Amino acid sequence: MSSRFSEESAVAAEYQEKLEQLQNELALAQYEAQKWKEKYLVEKRRRQNTAKDLLDLVVRTERYPSGFNNGTCDPGTIAGPGDASSLFRYGLQCC
């Protein structure tokens, strides 16, 4: 009887160990998924800002093409006051 009890106890301990291992793996997978999600959202936001800045640049150059055509490049002409930094943030220059 005690032999059977010790076998059951060993099996239970084995299952408990496996359960804890799987719970740890699940926690690690959830942590990694959260980190990837955060990276994805940062990259998505960066791409949205880039697209917005490029669209803004296209719209402004269509409205004020003279800064590009006559060789006089005034960032204030292309971008409004305070906007020049967003245009040149990605290395975009008109001259």
Long-range contacts (C-beta under 8 A, 24 or more apart in sequence): 50-90, 53-86, 53-87, 53-89, 53-90, 56-83, 56-86, 56-87, 57-87, 57-92, 67-94, 68-94, 71-95
